[in-house]
Amino acid sequence: MPATQHPVVTLLEDLIRIDSSNPDLVPGAPGESAIADYVTSWLSERGFDCHRLEKTPGRPSIVAISRGTGGGRSIMLNGHLDTVSLGSFETDGLLPEHRDGNVYGRGAYDMKSGIAAIMVAAEAATAQPHAGDLVLALVADEEFASAGTEEVLRHYTTDCAIVVEPSGLDVVTAHRGFAWFEVTIHGRAAHGSRRDLGSDAIVKAGAFLTALGQHDVELSQRTSHPMLGTGNIHASVITGGEEQSSYPASCTIALERRTLPGENSVTVEAELRGILDMIASGDADFKYSVSAGLERNPFSVESNEPVVASLIAAATNNLGATPSVRGEPFWTDCALLSDAGIPTVLFGVDGGGAHAAEEWVTVRSLVALTNTLEEVIMNVTDGPGSGR
């Protein structure tokens, strides 16, 4: 069968035609309801027990389960149903196109290809009895706040998991996290003519910004993580002042710190306060406050975890070569699964154009991903020992 006629390609085309743009990114966008209906119908017809989780109306995640006969390990395959804006796509993002061995369309790469591979692989793998449960978590909202995976994890757990984000058919066993903070430098408001009464919060913030830049350099010189390099920090947004004729009473710097395993919001805040206290020690009029925001933990999984070994073996079998094992600089839902105590690994298609004007997946990698996932499912769920 030509690769372009593989059932996973046909399914991907159907999924691309469904607008599942995330409404938290695109006001008025439809969200995941229509695509959730589609995957539920498709999987129910193939014997999966489907559950709809929809704490936020209109933002459903689908959990589809194929129960095992007992005695085997369970596995969760996780992928997200939402996409970013169609407006940024240079042609019709809902019209799948084939060119040069690739499929083009919004979500073709990130990540309706992964959803299609999960579904087709799961159908094939469960055509025969299996000991462990297979759980498909097809989730909402990964592109914004990962509310879908968080909701799934409040209700379901498994012995291991694979997140099928695009990875170029590399095996990803680590990625960085992040912590957001706001640092406010406090001054004193006064008329612009009254230096004796005013204290310029924006000017005083300059000392902190300079020190923040020096801190980023120091981070780059720390011992490098073998897969993730070093952490980094940057100022993202600065706000302060009311009008040109007044001394500003405050200046707030929103910043982001990208973190490595072993780092978290607590360690980052301690670093920030150390910097700020050092400035204050030389300036009695330097006042500040620190507010922690969103935090997402780094992710890592040990190479000797059975799901990692099984994935590498299956990928080697289907690719004809051992896949690269590496880390990613950005954050994924792998961290949420890992935080829930589920050994997790990331593996997905090759292609490009995530969030861009043109997005594509290579058909070769889509078929290879599907075949690899099928083999992993069979090996993991067959029993407590080694694979089939």
VMD Tcl script that draws the C-alpha trace (Angstrom):
set ca {
  {0.00 0.00 0.00}
  {1.41 3.44 -0.91}
  {2.10 5.49 2.21}
  {-0.36 8.18 1.12}
  {-3.16 5.57 1.20}
  {-2.38 4.43 4.75}
  {-5.46 4.75 7.01}
  {-3.59 7.15 9.29}
  {-3.21 9.63 6.41}
  {-6.92 9.52 5.63}
  {-7.74 10.05 9.30}
  {-5.33 12.98 9.55}
  {-7.03 14.62 6.56}
  {-10.40 14.30 8.30}
  {-9.01 15.82 11.50}
  {-7.42 18.77 9.67}
  {-10.82 19.62 8.16}
  {-12.25 20.20 11.66}
  {-11.56 23.64 13.10}
  {-10.34 23.12 16.67}
  {-8.64 26.49 17.22}
  {-8.19 27.28 20.90}
  {-10.59 30.08 21.99}
  {-8.19 31.21 24.71}
  {-5.78 32.10 21.90}
  {-8.36 33.17 19.31}
  {-11.46 34.86 20.78}
  {-14.57 33.29 19.29}
  {-12.78 30.18 18.02}
  {-14.80 26.95 18.26}
  {-12.52 24.97 20.56}
  {-12.50 21.20 20.75}
  {-16.20 20.19 20.76}
  {-16.49 19.18 17.10}
  {-13.23 17.26 16.97}
  {-14.06 15.60 20.31}
  {-17.35 14.41 18.80}
  {-15.48 13.01 15.80}
  {-12.85 11.06 17.73}
  {-15.49 9.75 20.15}
  {-17.58 8.38 17.28}
  {-14.54 6.87 15.55}
  {-13.21 5.17 18.68}
  {-16.61 4.03 19.97}
  {-17.29 2.27 16.67}
  {-14.04 0.36 17.23}
  {-14.90 -0.87 20.69}
  {-13.30 1.77 22.91}
  {-15.06 2.89 26.07}
  {-15.14 6.69 25.66}
  {-15.48 9.23 28.45}
  {-15.96 12.97 27.96}
  {-14.41 15.29 30.54}
  {-15.71 18.84 30.24}
  {-15.29 20.85 33.41}
  {-15.19 23.95 31.21}
  {-18.21 23.87 28.86}
  {-17.17 23.67 25.24}
  {-13.64 22.50 26.09}
  {-13.91 18.69 26.22}
  {-11.16 16.11 26.54}
  {-11.83 12.51 25.51}
  {-10.50 9.50 27.40}
  {-10.90 6.28 25.41}
  {-10.12 2.99 27.12}
  {-9.52 -0.53 25.88}
  {-9.61 -2.72 28.95}
  {-7.06 -5.50 29.33}
  {-7.66 -9.03 30.48}
  {-5.56 -8.40 33.61}
  {-1.99 -8.85 34.71}
  {-0.32 -6.45 32.30}
  {0.96 -2.91 32.51}
  {-1.29 -0.02 31.51}
  {-0.19 2.75 29.17}
  {-1.58 6.19 28.34}
  {-1.08 7.81 24.94}
  {-1.53 11.58 25.24}
  {-2.13 14.13 22.51}
  {-3.95 17.45 22.21}
  {-6.97 18.24 20.07}
  {-6.60 22.03 19.95}
  {-4.61 24.08 17.48}
  {-3.50 27.68 17.22}
  {-5.06 30.28 14.93}
  {-6.22 29.57 11.41}
  {-5.76 33.26 10.64}
  {-2.00 32.95 10.61}
  {-2.11 30.19 7.96}
  {-1.26 31.54 4.52}
  {-3.82 29.38 2.66}
  {-6.94 27.49 3.81}
  {-5.70 25.75 6.95}
  {-8.73 23.43 6.95}
  {-7.95 22.07 3.49}
  {-5.37 19.26 3.67}
  {-2.93 19.28 0.77}
  {-0.32 16.75 -0.41}
  {3.00 18.04 -1.73}
  {6.39 16.34 -2.00}
  {5.54 13.53 0.40}
  {4.06 15.87 3.02}
  {0.56 16.68 4.25}
  {-0.11 20.40 4.78}
  {-2.78 22.04 6.95}
  {-3.27 23.64 10.36}
  {-2.46 21.01 12.96}
  {-0.83 18.66 10.43}
  {2.35 18.82 12.52}
  {1.16 20.15 15.89}
  {-0.48 17.81 16.48}
  {-3.38 16.21 14.65}
  {-0.82 13.86 13.11}
  {-0.10 12.56 16.61}
  {-3.82 12.18 17.34}
  {-4.33 10.21 14.11}
  {-1.34 7.98 14.88}
  {-2.59 7.28 18.40}
  {-6.02 6.28 17.13}
  {-4.92 4.05 14.26}
  {-2.16 2.40 16.31}
  {-4.57 1.77 19.18}
  {-7.14 0.18 16.87}
  {-4.54 -2.18 15.41}
  {-2.90 -3.07 18.74}
  {-6.19 -3.88 20.47}
  {-7.50 -6.09 17.69}
  {-6.18 -9.01 19.76}
  {-6.42 -9.61 23.52}
  {-4.05 -7.61 25.71}
  {-3.37 -7.91 29.41}
  {-2.95 -4.26 30.42}
  {-5.33 -1.34 29.89}
  {-4.77 1.08 27.03}
  {-5.86 4.65 27.78}
  {-6.02 7.31 25.09}
  {-6.06 10.87 26.49}
  {-7.07 13.22 23.67}
  {-7.03 16.51 25.49}
  {-8.15 20.10 25.20}
  {-6.21 23.30 25.77}
  {-2.58 22.21 25.51}
  {-1.79 25.28 23.43}
  {-2.78 27.62 26.28}
  {-2.95 26.29 29.86}
  {-2.95 22.46 29.59}
  {-6.28 22.31 31.40}
  {-7.20 19.15 29.49}
  {-4.31 17.00 30.73}
  {-4.75 18.39 34.24}
  {-8.42 17.34 34.18}
  {-7.59 13.87 32.86}
  {-5.03 13.31 35.62}
  {-7.62 14.07 38.28}
  {-9.51 10.97 37.13}
  {-7.08 8.54 35.49}
  {-3.61 7.11 35.96}
  {-1.53 4.43 34.23}
  {1.77 2.61 34.70}
  {3.46 4.67 31.96}
  {2.72 7.14 29.19}
  {3.83 8.47 25.82}
  {3.14 12.06 24.80}
  {2.99 12.21 21.01}
  {4.17 15.79 20.46}
  {6.29 16.31 17.32}
  {9.91 15.32 17.92}
  {11.29 14.49 14.48}
  {11.11 10.79 15.46}
  {13.64 11.43 18.24}
  {13.01 10.08 21.74}
  {12.71 12.98 24.20}
  {13.41 12.12 27.84}
  {13.81 15.60 29.36}
  {12.70 19.18 28.93}
  {12.98 22.45 30.78}
  {10.30 24.04 32.93}
  {9.54 27.66 33.67}
  {8.56 29.98 36.50}
  {6.94 33.40 36.06}
  {7.44 36.23 38.52}
  {6.62 39.90 38.87}
  {9.11 42.14 40.66}
  {7.78 45.56 41.65}
  {10.18 48.36 42.56}
  {8.50 50.92 44.81}
  {9.17 54.65 44.61}
  {7.25 57.73 45.76}
  {4.85 59.63 43.56}
  {5.40 63.38 43.36}
  {5.15 66.29 40.98}
  {7.95 66.21 38.44}
  {9.38 69.43 39.85}
  {9.80 68.01 43.38}
  {12.93 65.92 43.48}
  {12.86 66.40 47.26}
  {9.56 64.52 47.53}
  {9.71 62.00 44.71}
  {11.54 58.72 44.28}
  {11.78 57.42 40.68}
  {10.79 53.73 40.71}
  {11.63 53.33 37.02}
  {15.17 54.61 37.43}
  {15.69 52.39 40.47}
  {14.39 49.45 38.43}
  {17.35 49.97 36.15}
  {19.69 48.60 38.80}
  {17.61 45.45 39.01}
  {17.47 45.02 35.22}
  {21.24 45.35 35.00}
  {21.66 42.76 37.75}
  {19.13 40.49 36.01}
  {21.23 40.54 32.87}
  {24.31 39.66 34.88}
  {22.39 36.82 36.53}
  {21.49 35.39 33.12}
  {25.18 35.39 32.20}
  {25.95 33.59 35.47}
  {23.29 30.98 34.71}
  {24.91 30.33 31.33}
  {28.19 29.56 33.10}
  {26.78 26.98 35.50}
  {27.29 23.25 35.05}
  {25.33 22.23 31.99}
  {22.60 19.61 32.10}
  {23.62 16.79 29.70}
  {20.46 17.18 27.61}
  {19.09 20.61 28.45}
  {22.09 22.89 28.74}
  {21.68 25.68 31.28}
  {18.74 27.67 32.60}
  {18.03 31.23 31.53}
  {16.11 34.28 32.70}
  {14.72 37.33 30.88}
  {12.54 40.36 31.50}
  {9.33 40.08 29.48}
  {7.14 43.14 30.20}
  {7.79 46.41 32.05}
  {5.03 48.71 33.33}
  {5.26 51.86 35.44}
  {4.40 55.49 35.81}
  {1.29 57.56 35.19}
  {2.34 60.58 33.15}
  {5.49 62.42 32.13}
  {5.04 65.18 34.67}
  {5.16 62.87 37.71}
  {7.68 60.74 39.57}
  {6.53 57.10 39.16}
  {5.45 55.37 42.36}
  {6.15 51.88 41.03}
  {7.72 49.91 38.22}
  {6.80 46.27 37.67}
  {8.96 43.84 35.71}
  {7.34 40.60 34.56}
  {10.01 37.96 34.00}
  {10.43 34.33 33.08}
  {13.00 31.86 34.35}
  {13.47 28.64 32.37}
  {14.31 25.89 34.85}
  {16.19 22.58 34.91}
  {15.50 19.45 36.94}
  {16.20 20.34 40.57}
  {15.06 23.95 40.13}
  {11.59 25.30 40.90}
  {9.70 28.42 41.88}
  {11.15 28.34 45.40}
  {14.77 28.25 44.23}
  {14.10 30.93 41.61}
  {12.48 33.26 44.14}
  {15.44 32.82 46.47}
  {17.79 33.85 43.63}
  {15.68 36.92 42.85}
  {15.48 38.03 46.46}
  {19.23 37.61 46.78}
  {19.76 39.96 43.85}
  {17.25 42.49 45.17}
  {18.62 42.40 48.72}
  {22.12 43.07 47.42}
  {20.88 46.18 45.62}
  {18.95 47.31 48.70}
  {22.04 46.91 50.87}
  {23.66 49.73 48.93}
  {20.55 51.91 48.58}
  {18.42 52.50 51.67}
  {15.65 53.92 49.46}
  {15.39 50.78 47.31}
  {12.12 48.97 48.12}
  {10.68 45.99 46.31}
  {8.09 43.21 46.38}
  {8.09 39.86 44.60}
  {5.02 37.97 43.36}
  {5.14 34.41 42.00}
  {3.00 33.52 38.99}
  {2.54 30.41 36.86}
  {5.03 27.61 37.35}
  {5.54 24.48 35.25}
  {8.08 21.94 36.42}
  {10.92 20.53 34.32}
  {10.59 16.95 33.12}
  {12.97 14.02 33.01}
  {12.63 10.26 32.90}
  {15.28 7.64 33.61}
  {16.61 5.80 30.57}
  {16.05 2.44 32.28}
  {12.28 2.92 32.59}
  {10.55 0.07 30.69}
  {8.49 2.46 28.55}
  {11.65 4.22 27.37}
  {13.39 0.96 26.52}
  {10.29 -0.36 24.77}
  {9.91 2.80 22.71}
  {13.55 2.84 21.63}
  {13.35 -0.83 20.62}
  {10.14 -0.34 18.65}
  {11.42 2.83 16.98}
  {14.65 1.09 16.01}
  {12.65 -1.76 14.51}
  {10.44 0.57 12.45}
  {13.02 3.19 11.49}
  {15.86 0.82 10.69}
  {18.19 2.78 12.97}
  {18.38 3.64 16.66}
  {16.62 6.96 17.28}
  {18.38 9.88 18.90}
  {17.61 10.36 22.59}
  {17.62 14.02 23.59}
  {15.99 16.85 25.52}
  {13.81 19.80 24.48}
  {14.19 23.41 25.61}
  {10.44 24.04 25.75}
  {7.77 22.74 28.15}
  {5.20 20.01 27.39}
  {2.46 18.05 29.17}
  {5.08 15.37 29.89}
  {5.85 17.26 33.09}
  {2.25 17.02 34.32}
  {2.21 13.26 33.75}
  {5.59 12.86 35.41}
  {4.48 14.99 38.38}
  {1.52 12.62 38.73}
  {3.95 9.71 39.17}
  {3.62 8.31 35.63}
  {6.93 7.49 33.86}
  {6.58 9.35 30.57}
  {8.47 9.77 27.32}
  {7.86 11.99 24.27}
  {7.95 10.75 20.68}
  {6.34 12.20 17.57}
  {6.42 13.00 13.88}
  {8.79 14.91 11.65}
  {7.75 18.01 9.71}
  {7.59 21.68 10.58}
  {5.70 24.96 10.70}
  {4.20 24.74 14.16}
  {2.16 27.93 14.73}
  {3.45 29.24 11.40}
  {1.98 30.38 8.07}
  {2.60 26.94 6.57}
  {2.53 23.67 8.54}
  {3.28 20.14 7.39}
  {4.05 16.58 8.42}
  {6.03 14.05 6.42}
  {3.92 11.04 5.49}
  {6.90 8.77 6.07}
  {7.24 9.86 9.68}
  {3.48 9.66 10.29}
  {3.37 6.02 9.17}
  {6.55 5.21 11.14}
  {5.07 6.80 14.28}
  {1.87 4.81 13.90}
  {3.70 1.51 13.48}
  {6.02 2.28 16.40}
  {3.15 3.14 18.74}
  {1.34 -0.05 17.79}
  {4.40 -2.12 18.69}
  {4.93 -0.27 21.99}
  {1.30 -0.73 23.00}
  {1.52 -4.46 22.36}
  {4.79 -4.82 24.26}
  {3.80 -2.74 27.27}
  {0.32 -4.17 27.75}
  {1.22 -7.82 27.12}
  {2.34 -8.58 30.65}
  {4.56 -7.64 33.58}
  {7.76 -8.98 32.01}
  {9.45 -8.28 28.72}
  {7.62 -7.56 25.49}
  {6.07 -10.04 23.08}
}
mol new
graphics top color blue
foreach p $ca { graphics top sphere $p radius 0.5 }
foreach p [lrange $ca 0 end-1] q [lrange $ca 1 end] { graphics top cylinder $p $q radius 0.2 }
display resetview
